[in-house]
Amino acid sequence: MLWIQHFASPEGLDEAVFAVAHDDQDDVYVAGRACNGSTDAQMMAMKLDGIDGDVVWTDYHPGSAGMEDLAWDV
């Protein structure tokens, strides 16, 4: 194992990763759901540095229906 990364949104509610991929520089991309200031989960995408697992960026996308939104693939 090279590294472990634990992620929890500020609200600490119902986070989950549903897909993981990596690129030719071994950076890791994950997609799933996380809470980001709302009561419902939003789609979440994140890039992690392949060397040390540090979070490079995180992006949230709420769906138009305002319900629990899930990202199933990267």
All heavy atoms as TSV, in Angstrom:
chain	resi	resn	atom	element	x	y	z
A	1	MET	N	N	0.845	-1.162	0.000
A	1	MET	CA	C	0.000	0.000	0.000
A	1	MET	C	C	0.901	1.238	0.000
A	1	MET	O	O	1.828	1.334	0.791
A	1	MET	CB	C	-0.908	-0.003	1.226
A	1	MET	CG	C	-1.819	1.162	1.255
A	1	MET	SD	S	-2.975	1.226	2.662
A	1	MET	CE	C	-3.444	-0.441	2.905
A	2	LEU	N	N	0.597	2.183	-0.880
A	2	LEU	CA	C	1.374	3.410	-0.961
A	2	LEU	C	C	0.895	4.465	0.019
A	2	LEU	O	O	1.684	5.125	0.670
A	2	LEU	CB	C	1.317	3.973	-2.376
A	2	LEU	CG	C	1.931	3.114	-3.456
A	2	LEU	CD1	C	1.710	3.741	-4.822
A	2	LEU	CD2	C	3.411	2.918	-3.189
A	3	TRP	N	N	-0.420	4.670	0.104
A	3	TRP	CA	C	-0.992	5.673	0.990
A	3	TRP	C	C	-2.465	5.388	1.189
A	3	TRP	O	O	-3.075	4.626	0.447
A	3	TRP	CB	C	-0.778	7.087	0.469
A	3	TRP	CG	C	-1.125	7.310	-0.979
A	3	TRP	CD1	C	-0.247	7.307	-2.022
A	3	TRP	CD2	C	-2.409	7.561	-1.549
A	3	TRP	NE1	N	-0.911	7.531	-3.196
A	3	TRP	CE2	C	-2.235	7.707	-2.946
A	3	TRP	CE3	C	-3.692	7.688	-1.033
A	3	TRP	CZ2	C	-3.293	7.957	-3.808
A	3	TRP	CZ3	C	-4.747	7.940	-1.898
A	3	TRP	CH2	C	-4.527	8.076	-3.268
A	4	ILE	N	N	-3.020	6.023	2.191
A	4	ILE	CA	C	-4.449	5.952	2.501
A	4	ILE	C	C	-4.956	7.382	2.626
A	4	ILE	O	O	-4.285	8.231	3.203
A	4	ILE	CB	C	-4.722	5.202	3.811
A	4	ILE	CG1	C	-4.316	3.735	3.684
A	4	ILE	CG2	C	-6.176	5.323	4.224
A	4	ILE	CD1	C	-4.404	2.986	4.984
A	5	GLN	N	N	-6.143	7.653	2.096
A	5	GLN	CA	C	-6.740	8.981	2.221
A	5	GLN	C	C	-8.145	8.817	2.794
A	5	GLN	O	O	-8.957	8.068	2.254
A	5	GLN	CB	C	-6.819	9.669	0.868
A	5	GLN	CG	C	-7.465	11.029	0.853
A	5	GLN	CD	C	-6.789	12.035	1.735
A	5	GLN	OE1	O	-7.219	12.246	2.861
A	5	GLN	NE2	N	-5.726	12.643	1.247
A	6	HIS	N	N	-8.416	9.479	3.895
A	6	HIS	CA	C	-9.762	9.489	4.478
A	6	HIS	C	C	-10.401	10.828	4.137
A	6	HIS	O	O	-9.807	11.881	4.364
A	6	HIS	CB	C	-9.690	9.313	5.993
A	6	HIS	CG	C	-11.018	9.482	6.650
A	6	HIS	ND1	N	-11.979	8.495	6.638
A	6	HIS	CD2	C	-11.560	10.518	7.314
A	6	HIS	CE1	C	-13.051	8.927	7.258
A	6	HIS	NE2	N	-12.817	10.159	7.694
A	7	PHE	N	N	-11.615	10.791	3.614
A	7	PHE	CA	C	-12.326	12.012	3.275
A	7	PHE	C	C	-13.629	12.078	4.038
A	7	PHE	O	O	-14.375	11.108	4.089
A	7	PHE	CB	C	-12.629	12.087	1.779
A	7	PHE	CG	C	-13.542	13.228	1.425
A	7	PHE	CD1	C	-13.067	14.529	1.378
A	7	PHE	CD2	C	-14.889	13.012	1.181
A	7	PHE	CE1	C	-13.906	15.596	1.086
A	7	PHE	CE2	C	-15.742	14.070	0.878
A	7	PHE	CZ	C	-15.237	15.358	0.829
A	8	ALA	N	N	-13.896	13.221	4.613
A	8	ALA	CA	C	-15.199	13.501	5.217
A	8	ALA	C	C	-15.500	14.969	4.959
A	8	ALA	O	O	-14.651	15.829	5.171
A	8	ALA	CB	C	-15.195	13.221	6.713
A	9	SER	N	N	-16.684	15.245	4.464
A	9	SER	CA	C	-17.086	16.631	4.235
A	9	SER	C	C	-17.232	17.335	5.578
A	9	SER	O	O	-17.291	16.684	6.625
A	9	SER	CB	C	-18.405	16.677	3.461
A	9	SER	OG	O	-19.445	16.144	4.251
A	10	PRO	N	N	-17.303	18.662	5.586
A	10	PRO	CA	C	-17.462	19.376	6.861
A	10	PRO	C	C	-18.680	18.901	7.656
A	10	PRO	O	O	-18.645	18.876	8.879
A	10	PRO	CB	C	-17.620	20.839	6.428
A	10	PRO	CG	C	-16.900	20.924	5.125
A	10	PRO	CD	C	-17.139	19.592	4.459
A	11	GLU	N	N	-19.746	18.520	6.942
A	11	GLU	CA	C	-20.943	18.043	7.633
A	11	GLU	C	C	-20.772	16.608	8.126
A	11	GLU	O	O	-21.473	16.169	9.017
A	11	GLU	CB	C	-22.166	18.121	6.702
A	11	GLU	CG	C	-22.577	19.536	6.374
A	11	GLU	CD	C	-21.744	20.152	5.250
A	11	GLU	OE1	O	-20.900	19.451	4.654
A	11	GLU	OE2	O	-21.925	21.338	4.970
A	12	GLY	N	N	-19.863	15.852	7.510
A	12	GLY	CA	C	-19.613	14.474	7.917
A	12	GLY	C	C	-20.799	13.555	7.730
A	12	GLY	O	O	-21.026	12.657	8.532
A	13	LEU	N	N	-21.564	13.785	6.663
A	13	LEU	CA	C	-22.778	13.003	6.449
A	13	LEU	C	C	-22.713	12.215	5.144
A	13	LEU	O	O	-22.503	12.781	4.079
A	13	LEU	CB	C	-24.001	13.938	6.374
A	13	LEU	CG	C	-24.237	14.835	7.572
A	13	LEU	CD1	C	-25.317	15.853	7.264
A	13	LEU	CD2	C	-24.609	13.998	8.778
A	14	ASP	N	N	-22.880	10.930	5.203
A	14	ASP	CA	C	-23.234	10.107	4.050
A	14	ASP	C	C	-22.289	10.229	2.846
A	14	ASP	O	O	-22.734	10.267	1.714
A	14	ASP	CB	C	-24.670	10.466	3.629
A	14	ASP	CG	C	-25.303	9.322	2.849
A	14	ASP	OD1	O	-24.833	8.186	2.977
A	14	ASP	OD2	O	-26.257	9.584	2.110
A	15	GLU	N	N	-20.981	10.317	3.057
A	15	GLU	CA	C	-20.045	10.325	1.939
A	15	GLU	C	C	-19.812	8.899	1.454
A	15	GLU	O	O	-19.791	7.958	2.245
A	15	GLU	CB	C	-18.692	10.931	2.349
A	15	GLU	CG	C	-18.721	12.402	2.602
A	15	GLU	CD	C	-19.153	12.766	4.000
A	15	GLU	OE1	O	-19.175	11.909	4.884
A	15	GLU	OE2	O	-19.489	13.936	4.195
A	16	ALA	N	N	-19.607	8.755	0.166
A	16	ALA	CA	C	-19.302	7.444	-0.407
A	16	ALA	C	C	-18.609	7.633	-1.747
A	16	ALA	O	O	-18.942	8.550	-2.499
A	16	ALA	CB	C	-20.576	6.628	-0.599
A	17	VAL	N	N	-17.647	6.773	-2.029
A	17	VAL	CA	C	-16.980	6.742	-3.331
A	17	VAL	C	C	-17.526	5.551	-4.093
A	17	VAL	O	O	-17.561	4.435	-3.571
A	17	VAL	CB	C	-15.450	6.632	-3.156
A	17	VAL	CG1	C	-14.778	6.362	-4.482
A	17	VAL	CG2	C	-14.901	7.892	-2.527
A	18	PHE	N	N	-17.964	5.788	-5.343
A	18	PHE	CA	C	-18.524	4.721	-6.172
A	18	PHE	C	C	-17.638	4.349	-7.351
A	18	PHE	O	O	-17.859	3.321	-7.981
A	18	PHE	CB	C	-19.899	5.133	-6.699
A	18	PHE	CG	C	-20.901	5.368	-5.599
A	18	PHE	CD1	C	-21.486	6.608	-5.445
A	18	PHE	CD2	C	-21.243	4.370	-4.715
A	18	PHE	CE1	C	-22.406	6.836	-4.435
A	18	PHE	CE2	C	-22.155	4.586	-3.696
A	18	PHE	CZ	C	-22.745	5.828	-3.558
A	19	ALA	N	N	-16.653	5.185	-7.680
A	19	ALA	CA	C	-15.775	4.885	-8.816
A	19	ALA	C	C	-14.388	5.457	-8.552
A	19	ALA	O	O	-14.244	6.496	-7.932
A	19	ALA	CB	C	-16.344	5.490	-10.101
A	20	VAL	N	N	-13.373	4.728	-9.039
A	20	VAL	CA	C	-11.979	5.140	-8.903
A	20	VAL	C	C	-11.272	4.860	-10.216
A	20	VAL	O	O	-11.502	3.825	-10.845
A	20	VAL	CB	C	-11.272	4.361	-7.770
A	20	VAL	CG1	C	-9.810	4.757	-7.664
A	20	VAL	CG2	C	-11.981	4.542	-6.447
A	21	ALA	N	N	-10.412	5.791	-10.634
A	21	ALA	CA	C	-9.603	5.609	-11.840
A	21	ALA	C	C	-8.268	6.310	-11.615
A	21	ALA	O	O	-8.129	7.116	-10.689
A	21	ALA	CB	C	-10.310	6.198	-13.060
A	22	HIS	N	N	-7.290	5.999	-12.465
A	22	HIS	CA	C	-6.014	6.712	-12.380
A	22	HIS	C	C	-5.518	7.028	-13.781
A	22	HIS	O	O	-5.910	6.397	-14.760
A	22	HIS	CB	C	-4.969	5.909	-11.593
A	22	HIS	CG	C	-4.503	4.677	-12.282
A	22	HIS	ND1	N	-3.435	4.658	-13.150
A	22	HIS	CD2	C	-4.964	3.415	-12.240
A	22	HIS	CE1	C	-3.263	3.436	-13.611
A	22	HIS	NE2	N	-4.185	2.668	-13.071
A	23	ASP	N	N	-4.642	8.043	-13.871
A	23	ASP	CA	C	-4.106	8.439	-15.171
A	23	ASP	C	C	-2.672	7.932	-15.325
A	23	ASP	O	O	-2.169	7.209	-14.452
A	23	ASP	CB	C	-4.211	9.958	-15.371
A	23	ASP	CG	C	-3.409	10.767	-14.363
A	23	ASP	OD1	O	-2.517	10.198	-13.692
A	23	ASP	OD2	O	-3.673	11.972	-14.237
A	24	ASP	N	N	-2.007	8.306	-16.422
A	24	ASP	CA	C	-0.665	7.792	-16.682
A	24	ASP	C	C	0.403	8.407	-15.778
A	24	ASP	O	O	1.548	7.947	-15.765
A	24	ASP	CB	C	-0.285	7.939	-18.157
A	24	ASP	CG	C	-0.410	9.367	-18.662
A	24	ASP	OD1	O	-0.829	10.247	-17.908
A	24	ASP	OD2	O	-0.074	9.588	-19.842
A	25	GLN	N	N	0.052	9.440	-14.978
A	25	GLN	CA	C	0.958	9.960	-13.954
A	25	GLN	C	C	0.637	9.353	-12.577
A	25	GLN	O	O	1.160	9.788	-11.568
A	25	GLN	CB	C	0.866	11.492	-13.852
A	25	GLN	CG	C	1.609	12.233	-14.939
A	25	GLN	CD	C	0.796	12.321	-16.217
A	25	GLN	OE1	O	-0.404	12.549	-16.185
A	25	GLN	NE2	N	1.455	12.120	-17.332
A	26	ASP	N	N	-0.262	8.363	-12.575
A	26	ASP	CA	C	-0.718	7.681	-11.366
A	26	ASP	C	C	-1.514	8.562	-10.413
A	26	ASP	O	O	-1.677	8.223	-9.246
A	26	ASP	CB	C	0.438	6.998	-10.622
A	26	ASP	CG	C	0.973	5.801	-11.381
A	26	ASP	OD1	O	0.181	5.154	-12.099
A	26	ASP	OD2	O	2.180	5.513	-11.264
A	27	ASP	N	N	-1.993	9.724	-10.885
A	27	ASP	CA	C	-2.930	10.492	-10.078
A	27	ASP	C	C	-4.251	9.733	-10.034
A	27	ASP	O	O	-4.605	9.015	-10.971
A	27	ASP	CB	C	-3.140	11.886	-10.654
A	27	ASP	CG	C	-1.886	12.739	-10.528
A	27	ASP	OD1	O	-1.144	12.573	-9.546
A	27	ASP	OD2	O	-1.653	13.574	-11.415
A	28	VAL	N	N	-4.976	9.861	-8.947
A	28	VAL	CA	C	-6.193	9.083	-8.714
A	28	VAL	C	C	-7.401	10.004	-8.772
A	28	VAL	O	O	-7.391	11.106	-8.208
A	28	VAL	CB	C	-6.119	8.374	-7.344
A	28	VAL	CG1	C	-7.392	7.615	-7.055
A	28	VAL	CG2	C	-4.903	7.453	-7.292
A	29	TYR	N	N	-8.450	9.547	-9.443
A	29	TYR	CA	C	-9.711	10.287	-9.549
A	29	TYR	C	C	-10.807	9.434	-8.928
A	29	TYR	O	O	-10.890	8.232	-9.195
A	29	TYR	CB	C	-10.043	10.576	-11.009
A	29	TYR	CG	C	-8.980	11.407	-11.684
A	29	TYR	CD1	C	-7.851	10.818	-12.234
A	29	TYR	CD2	C	-9.095	12.789	-11.742
A	29	TYR	CE1	C	-6.861	11.582	-12.836
A	29	TYR	CE2	C	-8.116	13.561	-12.337
A	29	TYR	CZ	C	-7.002	12.942	-12.883
A	29	TYR	OH	O	-6.023	13.711	-13.466
A	30	VAL	N	N	-11.628	10.056	-8.097
A	30	VAL	CA	C	-12.750	9.349	-7.487
A	30	VAL	C	C	-14.039	10.110	-7.760
A	30	VAL	O	O	-14.029	11.325	-7.970
A	30	VAL	CB	C	-12.560	9.144	-5.963
A	30	VAL	CG1	C	-11.318	8.330	-5.677
A	30	VAL	CG2	C	-12.512	10.458	-5.227
A	31	ALA	N	N	-15.126	9.398	-7.763
A	31	ALA	CA	C	-16.447	9.999	-7.939
A	31	ALA	C	C	-17.405	9.311	-6.981
A	31	ALA	O	O	-17.268	8.121	-6.695
A	31	ALA	CB	C	-16.932	9.844	-9.377
A	32	GLY	N	N	-18.362	10.078	-6.485
A	32	GLY	CA	C	-19.335	9.518	-5.560
A	32	GLY	C	C	-20.316	10.573	-5.101
A	32	GLY	O	O	-20.817	11.350	-5.904
A	33	ARG	N	N	-20.532	10.613	-3.784
A	33	ARG	CA	C	-21.457	11.595	-3.221
A	33	ARG	C	C	-20.866	12.149	-1.927
A	33	ARG	O	O	-20.093	11.489	-1.235
A	33	ARG	CB	C	-22.808	10.969	-2.943
A	33	ARG	CG	C	-22.766	9.978	-1.801
A	33	ARG	CD	C	-24.137	9.478	-1.436
A	33	ARG	NE	N	-24.012	8.538	-0.342
A	33	ARG	CZ	C	-24.678	7.406	-0.263
A	33	ARG	NH1	N	-25.527	7.074	-1.205
A	33	ARG	NH2	N	-24.516	6.621	0.771
A	34	ALA	N	N	-21.258	13.377	-1.623
A	34	ALA	CA	C	-20.843	14.011	-0.370
A	34	ALA	C	C	-21.784	15.169	-0.086
A	34	ALA	O	O	-22.395	15.727	-0.991
A	34	ALA	CB	C	-19.408	14.520	-0.470
A	35	CYS	N	N	-21.898	15.528	1.164
A	35	CYS	CA	C	-22.691	16.697	1.542
A	35	CYS	C	C	-21.799	17.924	1.499
A	35	CYS	O	O	-20.652	17.884	1.918
A	35	CYS	CB	C	-23.272	16.507	2.934
A	35	CYS	SG	S	-24.496	15.199	2.994
A	36	ASN	N	N	-22.344	19.009	0.984
A	36	ASN	CA	C	-21.576	20.243	0.862
A	36	ASN	C	C	-22.481	21.435	1.154
A	36	ASN	O	O	-22.841	22.185	0.271
A	36	ASN	CB	C	-20.970	20.358	-0.544
A	36	ASN	CG	C	-20.064	21.550	-0.678
A	36	ASN	OD1	O	-19.448	21.987	0.280
A	36	ASN	ND2	N	-19.983	22.100	-1.873
A	37	GLY	N	N	-22.885	21.561	2.397
A	37	GLY	CA	C	-23.692	22.701	2.793
A	37	GLY	C	C	-25.182	22.566	2.513
A	37	GLY	O	O	-25.908	23.536	2.589
A	38	SER	N	N	-25.642	21.403	2.158
A	38	SER	CA	C	-27.075	21.196	1.933
A	38	SER	C	C	-27.504	19.937	2.674
A	38	SER	O	O	-26.676	19.184	3.167
A	38	SER	CB	C	-27.388	21.057	0.439
A	38	SER	OG	O	-26.905	19.830	-0.047
A	39	THR	N	N	-28.797	19.703	2.734
A	39	THR	CA	C	-29.279	18.522	3.445
A	39	THR	C	C	-29.200	17.265	2.594
A	39	THR	O	O	-29.246	16.170	3.119
A	39	THR	CB	C	-30.733	18.724	3.899
A	39	THR	OG1	O	-31.530	19.020	2.748
A	39	THR	CG2	C	-30.830	19.866	4.893
A	40	ASP	N	N	-29.094	17.415	1.281
A	40	ASP	CA	C	-29.026	16.249	0.402
A	40	ASP	C	C	-27.619	16.068	-0.145
A	40	ASP	O	O	-26.855	17.024	-0.277
A	40	ASP	CB	C	-30.004	16.410	-0.770
A	40	ASP	CG	C	-31.444	16.404	-0.303
A	40	ASP	OD1	O	-31.771	15.589	0.572
A	40	ASP	OD2	O	-32.229	17.226	-0.802
A	41	ALA	N	N	-27.272	14.839	-0.481
A	41	ALA	CA	C	-25.952	14.544	-1.036
A	41	ALA	C	C	-25.843	15.111	-2.447
A	41	ALA	O	O	-26.814	15.184	-3.188
A	41	ALA	CB	C	-25.722	13.041	-1.057
A	42	GLN	N	N	-24.644	15.541	-2.783
A	42	GLN	CA	C	-24.351	16.052	-4.115
A	42	GLN	C	C	-23.307	15.147	-4.770
A	42	GLN	O	O	-22.524	14.487	-4.089
A	42	GLN	CB	C	-23.795	17.469	-4.033
A	42	GLN	CG	C	-24.761	18.451	-3.451
A	42	GLN	CD	C	-24.156	19.847	-3.378
A	42	GLN	OE1	O	-22.997	20.063	-3.631
A	42	GLN	NE2	N	-24.989	20.806	-3.022
A	43	MET	N	N	-23.284	15.156	-6.116
A	43	MET	CA	C	-22.240	14.422	-6.820
A	43	MET	C	C	-20.902	15.048	-6.460
A	43	MET	O	O	-20.781	16.266	-6.361
A	43	MET	CB	C	-22.450	14.493	-8.330
A	43	MET	CG	C	-23.671	13.731	-8.794
A	43	MET	SD	S	-23.921	13.863	-10.569
A	43	MET	CE	C	-24.728	15.470	-10.650
A	44	MET	N	N	-19.897	14.201	-6.251
A	44	MET	CA	C	-18.586	14.662	-5.856
A	44	MET	C	C	-17.543	14.021	-6.770
A	44	MET	O	O	-17.624	12.829	-7.067
A	44	MET	CB	C	-18.300	14.277	-4.408
A	44	MET	CG	C	-16.954	14.729	-3.866
A	44	MET	SD	S	-15.616	13.538	-4.070
A	44	MET	CE	C	-16.176	12.155	-3.135
A	45	ALA	N	N	-16.586	14.824	-7.219
A	45	ALA	CA	C	-15.415	14.324	-7.942
A	45	ALA	C	C	-14.189	14.873	-7.238
A	45	ALA	O	O	-14.201	15.990	-6.727
A	45	ALA	CB	C	-15.444	14.767	-9.396
A	46	MET	N	N	-13.124	14.073	-7.209
A	46	MET	CA	C	-11.925	14.470	-6.492
A	46	MET	C	C	-10.698	13.930	-7.216
A	46	MET	O	O	-10.731	12.819	-7.741
A	46	MET	CB	C	-11.983	13.900	-5.073
A	46	MET	CG	C	-10.808	14.236	-4.190
A	46	MET	SD	S	-10.940	13.441	-2.564
A	46	MET	CE	C	-12.336	14.311	-1.874
A	47	LYS	N	N	-9.638	14.733	-7.233
A	47	LYS	CA	C	-8.353	14.287	-7.759
A	47	LYS	C	C	-7.371	14.207	-6.603
A	47	LYS	O	O	-7.256	15.145	-5.814
A	47	LYS	CB	C	-7.814	15.251	-8.814
A	47	LYS	CG	C	-6.457	14.833	-9.360
A	47	LYS	CD	C	-5.940	15.816	-10.397
A	47	LYS	CE	C	-4.565	15.392	-10.905
A	47	LYS	NZ	N	-4.055	16.347	-11.911
A	48	LEU	N	N	-6.667	13.072	-6.509
A	48	LEU	CA	C	-5.666	12.855	-5.472
A	48	LEU	C	C	-4.298	12.692	-6.120
A	48	LEU	O	O	-4.174	12.041	-7.164
A	48	LEU	CB	C	-5.994	11.592	-4.667
A	48	LEU	CG	C	-7.382	11.547	-4.041
A	48	LEU	CD1	C	-7.697	10.162	-3.544
A	48	LEU	CD2	C	-7.489	12.553	-2.932
A	49	ASP	N	N	-3.275	13.271	-5.506
A	49	ASP	CA	C	-1.914	13.121	-5.992
A	49	ASP	C	C	-1.489	11.662	-5.841
A	49	ASP	O	O	-1.590	11.094	-4.757
A	49	ASP	CB	C	-0.985	14.032	-5.195
A	49	ASP	CG	C	0.413	14.052	-5.733
A	49	ASP	OD1	O	1.079	12.992	-5.693
A	49	ASP	OD2	O	0.865	15.118	-6.194
A	50	GLY	N	N	-1.019	11.071	-6.929
A	50	GLY	CA	C	-0.649	9.660	-6.898
A	50	GLY	C	C	0.556	9.354	-6.046
A	50	GLY	O	O	0.728	8.222	-5.595
A	51	ILE	N	N	1.408	10.332	-5.781
A	51	ILE	CA	C	2.617	10.109	-4.986
A	51	ILE	C	C	2.306	9.996	-3.498
A	51	ILE	O	O	2.758	9.078	-2.826
A	51	ILE	CB	C	3.648	11.253	-5.207
A	51	ILE	CG1	C	4.050	11.330	-6.678
A	51	ILE	CG2	C	4.863	11.076	-4.308
A	51	ILE	CD1	C	4.780	10.110	-7.195
A	52	ASP	N	N	1.522	10.950	-2.974
A	52	ASP	CA	C	1.304	10.976	-1.528
A	52	ASP	C	C	-0.166	10.960	-1.097
A	52	ASP	O	O	-0.463	10.958	0.083
A	52	ASP	CB	C	1.996	12.188	-0.912
A	52	ASP	CG	C	1.576	13.503	-1.555
A	52	ASP	OD1	O	0.522	13.547	-2.217
A	52	ASP	OD2	O	2.322	14.485	-1.392
A	53	GLY	N	N	-1.102	10.964	-2.056
A	53	GLY	CA	C	-2.519	10.907	-1.718
A	53	GLY	C	C	-3.137	12.224	-1.322
A	53	GLY	O	O	-4.305	12.273	-0.939
A	54	ASP	N	N	-2.373	13.324	-1.390
A	54	ASP	CA	C	-2.938	14.634	-1.059
A	54	ASP	C	C	-4.055	14.995	-2.038
A	54	ASP	O	O	-3.974	14.692	-3.231
A	54	ASP	CB	C	-1.869	15.724	-1.116
A	54	ASP	CG	C	-0.915	15.666	0.063
A	54	ASP	OD1	O	-1.240	15.013	1.074
A	54	ASP	OD2	O	0.171	16.280	-0.036
A	55	VAL	N	N	-5.090	15.657	-1.535
A	55	VAL	CA	C	-6.204	16.089	-2.378
A	55	VAL	C	C	-5.739	17.273	-3.222
A	55	VAL	O	O	-5.301	18.291	-2.694
A	55	VAL	CB	C	-7.424	16.482	-1.521
A	55	VAL	CG1	C	-8.540	17.026	-2.395
A	55	VAL	CG2	C	-7.907	15.286	-0.706
A	56	VAL	N	N	-5.823	17.142	-4.546
A	56	VAL	CA	C	-5.457	18.212	-5.474
A	56	VAL	C	C	-6.642	19.147	-5.660
A	56	VAL	O	O	-6.505	20.362	-5.608
A	56	VAL	CB	C	-4.980	17.638	-6.824
A	56	VAL	CG1	C	-4.673	18.740	-7.821
A	56	VAL	CG2	C	-3.773	16.728	-6.612
A	57	TRP	N	N	-7.831	18.585	-5.902
A	57	TRP	CA	C	-9.049	19.378	-5.993
A	57	TRP	C	C	-10.254	18.495	-5.692
A	57	TRP	O	O	-10.191	17.280	-5.800
A	57	TRP	CB	C	-9.218	20.076	-7.340
A	57	TRP	CG	C	-9.088	19.230	-8.576
A	57	TRP	CD1	C	-8.012	19.173	-9.409
A	57	TRP	CD2	C	-10.058	18.342	-9.146
A	57	TRP	NE1	N	-8.249	18.302	-10.440
A	57	TRP	CE2	C	-9.501	17.788	-10.312
A	57	TRP	CE3	C	-11.346	17.956	-8.787
A	57	TRP	CZ2	C	-10.178	16.862	-11.113
A	57	TRP	CZ3	C	-12.029	17.030	-9.587
A	57	TRP	CH2	C	-11.433	16.514	-10.737
A	58	THR	N	N	-11.325	19.154	-5.286
A	58	THR	CA	C	-12.616	18.499	-5.049
A	58	THR	C	C	-13.680	19.371	-5.677
A	58	THR	O	O	-13.643	20.586	-5.566
A	58	THR	CB	C	-12.902	18.357	-3.539
A	58	THR	OG1	O	-11.826	17.657	-2.928
A	58	THR	CG2	C	-14.204	17.607	-3.297
A	59	ASP	N	N	-14.643	18.743	-6.342
A	59	ASP	CA	C	-15.712	19.488	-6.994
A	59	ASP	C	C	-17.043	18.820	-6.673
A	59	ASP	O	O	-17.138	17.587	-6.656
A	59	ASP	CB	C	-15.474	19.508	-8.506
A	59	ASP	CG	C	-16.268	20.594	-9.210
A	59	ASP	OD1	O	-16.904	21.417	-8.529
A	59	ASP	OD2	O	-16.264	20.609	-10.450
A	60	TYR	N	N	-18.053	19.631	-6.404
A	60	TYR	CA	C	-19.395	19.149	-6.084
A	60	TYR	C	C	-20.361	19.620	-7.164
A	60	TYR	O	O	-20.248	20.738	-7.653
A	60	TYR	CB	C	-19.859	19.705	-4.735
A	60	TYR	CG	C	-18.957	19.336	-3.593
A	60	TYR	CD1	C	-17.919	20.169	-3.204
A	60	TYR	CD2	C	-19.143	18.148	-2.903
A	60	TYR	CE1	C	-17.087	19.843	-2.150
A	60	TYR	CE2	C	-18.315	17.804	-1.844
A	60	TYR	CZ	C	-17.297	18.651	-1.474
A	60	TYR	OH	O	-16.473	18.316	-0.437
A	61	HIS	N	N	-21.331	18.775	-7.497
A	61	HIS	CA	C	-22.336	19.132	-8.501
A	61	HIS	C	C	-23.710	18.716	-8.003
A	61	HIS	O	O	-24.004	17.527	-7.924
A	61	HIS	CB	C	-22.060	18.417	-9.834
A	61	HIS	CG	C	-20.787	18.851	-10.467
A	61	HIS	ND1	N	-20.670	20.009	-11.192
A	61	HIS	CD2	C	-19.563	18.288	-10.455
A	61	HIS	CE1	C	-19.432	20.129	-11.621
A	61	HIS	NE2	N	-18.739	19.108	-11.179
A	62	PRO	N	N	-24.548	19.693	-7.666
A	62	PRO	CA	C	-25.915	19.351	-7.286
A	62	PRO	C	C	-26.746	19.065	-8.529
A	62	PRO	O	O	-26.542	19.675	-9.576
A	62	PRO	CB	C	-26.411	20.602	-6.567
A	62	PRO	CG	C	-25.622	21.714	-7.180
A	62	PRO	CD	C	-24.277	21.124	-7.530
A	63	GLY	N	N	-27.649	18.122	-8.431
A	63	GLY	CA	C	-28.559	17.857	-9.534
A	63	GLY	C	C	-29.678	18.879	-9.573
A	63	GLY	O	O	-29.927	19.599	-8.612
A	64	SER	N	N	-30.370	18.937	-10.675
A	64	SER	CA	C	-31.425	19.936	-10.842
A	64	SER	C	C	-32.664	19.642	-9.998
A	64	SER	O	O	-33.438	20.537	-9.710
A	64	SER	CB	C	-31.809	20.043	-12.314
A	64	SER	OG	O	-32.279	18.788	-12.788
A	65	ALA	N	N	-32.858	18.396	-9.590
A	65	ALA	CA	C	-34.046	18.044	-8.818
A	65	ALA	C	C	-33.883	18.346	-7.328
A	65	ALA	O	O	-34.844	18.276	-6.577
A	65	ALA	CB	C	-34.388	16.567	-9.016
A	66	GLY	N	N	-32.653	18.642	-6.873
A	66	GLY	CA	C	-32.434	18.941	-5.465
A	66	GLY	C	C	-32.605	17.735	-4.568
A	66	GLY	O	O	-33.012	17.871	-3.424
A	67	MET	N	N	-32.285	16.563	-5.084
A	67	MET	CA	C	-32.410	15.331	-4.308
A	67	MET	C	C	-31.023	14.742	-4.094
A	67	MET	O	O	-30.017	15.397	-4.350
A	67	MET	CB	C	-33.326	14.358	-5.040
A	67	MET	CG	C	-34.715	14.933	-5.299
A	67	MET	SD	S	-35.731	13.853	-6.289
A	67	MET	CE	C	-36.111	12.594	-5.108
A	68	GLU	N	N	-30.963	13.505	-3.622
A	68	GLU	CA	C	-29.680	12.837	-3.442
A	68	GLU	C	C	-29.065	12.546	-4.813
A	68	GLU	O	O	-29.629	11.809	-5.614
A	68	GLU	CB	C	-29.857	11.538	-2.664
A	68	GLU	CG	C	-28.539	10.869	-2.392
A	68	GLU	CD	C	-28.689	9.622	-1.555
A	68	GLU	OE1	O	-29.761	9.024	-1.547
A	68	GLU	OE2	O	-27.707	9.245	-0.930
A	69	ASP	N	N	-27.925	13.143	-5.088
A	69	ASP	CA	C	-27.274	13.014	-6.389
A	69	ASP	C	C	-26.015	12.175	-6.233
A	69	ASP	O	O	-25.211	12.418	-5.332
A	69	ASP	CB	C	-26.924	14.401	-6.936
A	69	ASP	CG	C	-28.166	15.255	-7.077
A	69	ASP	OD1	O	-29.105	14.808	-7.736
A	69	ASP	OD2	O	-28.189	16.361	-6.489
A	70	LEU	N	N	-25.832	11.214	-7.118
A	70	LEU	CA	C	-24.719	10.271	-7.032
A	70	LEU	C	C	-23.948	10.270	-8.334
A	70	LEU	O	O	-24.540	10.311	-9.424
A	70	LEU	CB	C	-25.234	8.870	-6.779
A	70	LEU	CG	C	-26.260	8.691	-5.647
A	70	LEU	CD1	C	-26.777	7.277	-5.643
A	70	LEU	CD2	C	-25.650	9.054	-4.315
A	71	ALA	N	N	-22.625	10.222	-8.255
A	71	ALA	CA	C	-21.768	10.042	-9.425
A	71	ALA	C	C	-21.310	8.586	-9.422
A	71	ALA	O	O	-20.650	8.144	-8.499
A	71	ALA	CB	C	-20.573	10.986	-9.371
A	72	TRP	N	N	-21.675	7.856	-10.464
A	72	TRP	CA	C	-21.397	6.425	-10.514
A	72	TRP	C	C	-20.135	6.070	-11.297
A	72	TRP	O	O	-19.686	4.946	-11.279
A	72	TRP	CB	C	-22.570	5.685	-11.118
A	72	TRP	CG	C	-23.778	5.717	-10.243
A	72	TRP	CD1	C	-24.867	6.511	-10.387
A	72	TRP	CD2	C	-24.008	4.947	-9.066
A	72	TRP	NE1	N	-25.759	6.284	-9.368
A	72	TRP	CE2	C	-25.267	5.316	-8.543
A	72	TRP	CE3	C	-23.281	3.973	-8.392
A	72	TRP	CZ2	C	-25.798	4.761	-7.407
A	72	TRP	CZ3	C	-23.817	3.417	-7.233
A	72	TRP	CH2	C	-25.069	3.809	-6.761
A	73	ASP	N	N	-19.567	7.037	-12.036
A	73	ASP	CA	C	-18.399	6.731	-12.862
A	73	ASP	C	C	-17.511	7.973	-12.962
A	73	ASP	O	O	-17.960	9.087	-12.791
A	73	ASP	CB	C	-18.859	6.307	-14.271
A	73	ASP	CG	C	-17.829	5.481	-14.997
A	73	ASP	OD1	O	-16.717	5.284	-14.463
A	73	ASP	OD2	O	-18.121	5.030	-16.115
A	74	VAL	N	N	-16.238	7.723	-13.242
A	74	VAL	CA	C	-15.277	8.816	-13.382
A	74	VAL	C	C	-15.157	9.127	-14.863
A	74	VAL	O	O	-15.004	8.269	-15.684
A	74	VAL	CB	C	-13.885	8.417	-12.836
A	74	VAL	CG1	C	-12.891	9.537	-13.045
A	74	VAL	CG2	C	-13.978	8.058	-11.366
